[in-house]
């Protein structure tokens, strides 16, 4: 069974949440874990959204 695919709008919202949490002093690993994604997913999404 395939996993749920996030819509581009949802990805942007989650990446912004990670930025806010990281800015509040959480490590990047803790910030992405708190919103429910892996670090690898975070890096891949950033690469896709920027490039």
N, C-alpha and C positions, 0 to 999 in steps of 0.2 A: 504494500500500500504506500503510495507516494505521500510525501509530507506536504504541508500547506505552503503555498507560495505567497510571499508578501507582495502587496501592491507597491509601486514606487512611492506613493504618498506615505504609506506606512513605514517604509524603509527610512525615508527622510526624517520622519517623526522619531523613530527609534534612535537614529544616529545623533539627532539633536539631544535626546535624553541622555545618551552616553556622554556627550560633550559636557552637559550641565553637571552630571554626577562626577565626571572626572575633574571638572573645574572646582567642585566642592571639596576636593581632596581625596576622593576614592581612587584607588589604582585602576588602570584601564581594565584589568582582568575582573575586578570586583564590579565595576560599572557595567560591563557587558553581561556579566552573570546576573546582575540584579534585574535587567530588562528581559532576560531569558534567551539570549543568543550566545554563541561561542565567539572567542576572539577571532578565529579564522573567518567566520561569517561577517563579523564587523569589518575586517580588513578587506574582504572581497566586495562587500557592499560599497565601501568608500572608494575602492578602485573603480567600480562600475559607475558610481554616481559622478565622480570627478572626471574620469577619462572618458 
